[in-house]
Amino acid sequence: MNLSGKTIVITGVSSGIGGEVARLARFRGASVIGVDRNDAMLSLDGFIKIDLSNPTAIDATISKFPTRIDALINAAGVPGTADKDLVARVNYLGLRHLTESLIDRMPKGASIVNFASILGGEWPKRVEQHKKLAATTSFAEGQAWLSDFPVPQETCYQYFKEALIVWTMMRSNALFMKRDIRMNSVAPGPVFTPILGDFVTMLGQERVQADAGKMKRPALADEIAGPVLFLCSDDARWVSGINLPIDGGLAAVYV
Ligand SMILES: NC(=O)c1ccc[n+]([C@@H]2O[C@H](COP(=O)([O-])OP(=O)(O)OC[C@H]3O[C@@H](n4cnc5c(N)ncnc54)[C@H](O)[C@@H]3O)[C@@H](O)[C@H]2O)c1
């Protein structure tokens, strides 16, 4: 997979999966601009420090981004042990705000990859709600909708990953038809990163034990990087609007 000449922006680059995606992207020839609220401890071609939960902070840094972005990988995220308002802001509203703010910098053939999760797999159960949230056109409008239709703390992580899958599908059509930009999401199963313990707390031992019996092991972060970068490559030029599981087959056992 050759990514030479491509400029790729990766959020959540200072830890876990985002960091491994950045390493592999540079190895494959891309120029990588990292984004995170924390400083990055790896080699990058540029770094922009932003709190992605804050739309004003995002707006204030947009001028620092490259004028041409061939791929945007939205890997920043917080677990459901965080306050539900923060989960909404980082995992959905801020991600959407950053993406919409950068689209004018993306040429034909560009690619956007959003990090959902295997835990967003029940999106069809709530698809009508997710479509209404997706129809809101700004961070503030999304927040207002969420205050009218509050999300429970216990399932907020799943809810916003579901919502992200639905937004990705809905938004991808116009992006591909009108601008030749592809947008997809990926749905990892458990991955060995610093937030894996939060998922155990969030889901409870019973669910974790049940899942553990159905899979070989959690993924290593570099096992997620390859499929994500495939979606950014020209080889994936006809792949748009999908939610790609990267879970060692775990989702398949729920059939
Ligand atoms: N680890 C897993 O088991 C797993 C499974 C499925 C999906 N995911 C998703 O994959 C993505 C990456 O997760 P990870 O496991 O690498 O987690 P991680 O905690 O290792 O990395 C997340 C990164 O996002 C950054 N971030 C968080 N809030 C931010 C904010 N407000 N502004 C800017 N940056 C912020 C963090 O600083 C961190 O560098 C997330 O979206 C997560 O929900 C993870």
Ligand as a Chemical Component Dictionary entry (heavy atoms), coordinates in Angstrom:
data_LIG
# 
_chem_comp.id                   LIG 
_chem_comp.type                 NON-POLYMER 
_chem_comp.pdbx_formal_charge   0 
_chem_comp.three_letter_code    LIG 
# 
loop_
_chem_comp_atom.comp_id 
_chem_comp_atom.atom_id 
_chem_comp_atom.alt_atom_id 
_chem_comp_atom.type_symbol 
_chem_comp_atom.charge 
_chem_comp_atom.model_Cartn_x 
_chem_comp_atom.model_Cartn_y 
_chem_comp_atom.model_Cartn_z 
_chem_comp_atom.pdbx_ordinal 
LIG N1  N1  N 0  -9.234  0.418  22.478 1  
LIG C1  C1  C 0  -10.353 -0.222 22.129 2  
LIG O1  O1  O 0  -10.633 -1.337 22.609 3  
LIG C2  C2  C 0  -11.284 0.392  21.108 4  
LIG C3  C3  C 0  -12.276 -0.414 20.544 5  
LIG C4  C4  C 0  -13.145 0.128  19.602 6  
LIG C5  C5  C 0  -13.031 1.460  19.243 7  
LIG N2  N2  N 1  -12.076 2.231  19.809 8  
LIG C6  C6  C 0  -11.996 3.631  19.385 9  
LIG O2  O2  O 0  -10.745 3.841  18.772 10 
LIG C7  C7  C 0  -10.362 5.204  18.930 11 
LIG C8  C8  C 0  -8.940  5.268  19.503 12 
LIG O3  O3  O 0  -8.972  4.695  20.802 13 
LIG P1  P1  P 0  -7.685  4.195  21.579 14 
LIG O4  O4  O 0  -7.997  2.858  22.092 15 
LIG O5  O5  O -1 -6.478  4.419  20.739 16 
LIG O6  O6  O 0  -7.713  5.190  22.839 17 
LIG P2  P2  P 0  -6.540  6.036  23.526 18 
LIG O7  O7  O 0  -7.102  6.550  24.797 19 
LIG O8  O8  O 0  -5.297  5.237  23.563 20 
LIG O9  O9  O 0  -6.352  7.238  22.503 21 
LIG C9  C9  C 0  -7.340  8.234  22.344 22 
LIG C10 C10 C 0  -6.648  9.546  22.014 23 
LIG O10 O10 O 0  -7.691  10.529 21.825 24 
LIG C11 C11 C 0  -7.229  11.722 22.453 25 
LIG N3  N3  N 0  -8.361  12.551 22.862 26 
LIG C12 C12 C 0  -9.332  12.234 23.737 27 
LIG N4  N4  N 0  -10.112 13.294 23.948 28 
LIG C13 C13 C 0  -9.624  14.306 23.187 29 
LIG C14 C14 C 0  -10.000 15.673 23.004 30 
LIG N5  N5  N 0  -11.011 16.230 23.674 31 
LIG N6  N6  N 0  -9.275  16.413 22.141 32 
LIG C15 C15 C 0  -8.226  15.882 21.489 33 
LIG N7  N7  N 0  -7.808  14.616 21.637 34 
LIG C16 C16 C 0  -8.505  13.840 22.481 35 
LIG C17 C17 C 0  -6.453  11.245 23.669 36 
LIG O11 O11 O 0  -5.594  12.268 24.185 37 
LIG C18 C18 C 0  -5.718  10.053 23.125 38 
LIG O12 O12 O 0  -4.451  10.409 22.593 39 
LIG C19 C19 C 0  -11.413 5.842  19.830 40 
LIG O13 O13 O 0  -12.335 6.537  19.047 41 
LIG C20 C20 C 0  -12.063 4.643  20.504 42 
LIG O14 O14 O 0  -13.396 4.920  20.896 43 
LIG C21 C21 C 0  -11.188 1.735  20.729 44 
# 
loop_
_chem_comp_bond.comp_id 
_chem_comp_bond.atom_id_1 
_chem_comp_bond.atom_id_2 
_chem_comp_bond.value_order 
_chem_comp_bond.pdbx_ordinal 
LIG N1  C1  SING 1  
LIG C1  O1  DOUB 2  
LIG C1  C2  SING 3  
LIG C2  C3  SING 4  
LIG C2  C21 DOUB 5  
LIG C3  C4  DOUB 6  
LIG C4  C5  SING 7  
LIG C5  N2  DOUB 8  
LIG N2  C6  SING 9  
LIG N2  C21 SING 10 
LIG C6  O2  SING 11 
LIG C6  C20 SING 12 
LIG O2  C7  SING 13 
LIG C7  C8  SING 14 
LIG C7  C19 SING 15 
LIG C8  O3  SING 16 
LIG O3  P1  SING 17 
LIG P1  O4  DOUB 18 
LIG P1  O5  SING 19 
LIG P1  O6  SING 20 
LIG O6  P2  SING 21 
LIG P2  O7  DOUB 22 
LIG P2  O8  SING 23 
LIG P2  O9  SING 24 
LIG O9  C9  SING 25 
LIG C9  C10 SING 26 
LIG C10 O10 SING 27 
LIG C10 C18 SING 28 
LIG O10 C11 SING 29 
LIG C11 N3  SING 30 
LIG C11 C17 SING 31 
LIG N3  C12 SING 32 
LIG N3  C16 SING 33 
LIG C12 N4  DOUB 34 
LIG N4  C13 SING 35 
LIG C13 C14 SING 36 
LIG C13 C16 DOUB 37 
LIG C14 N5  SING 38 
LIG C14 N6  DOUB 39 
LIG N6  C15 SING 40 
LIG C15 N7  DOUB 41 
LIG N7  C16 SING 42 
LIG C17 O11 SING 43 
LIG C17 C18 SING 44 
LIG C18 O12 SING 45 
LIG C19 O13 SING 46 
LIG C19 C20 SING 47 
LIG C20 O14 SING 48 
# 
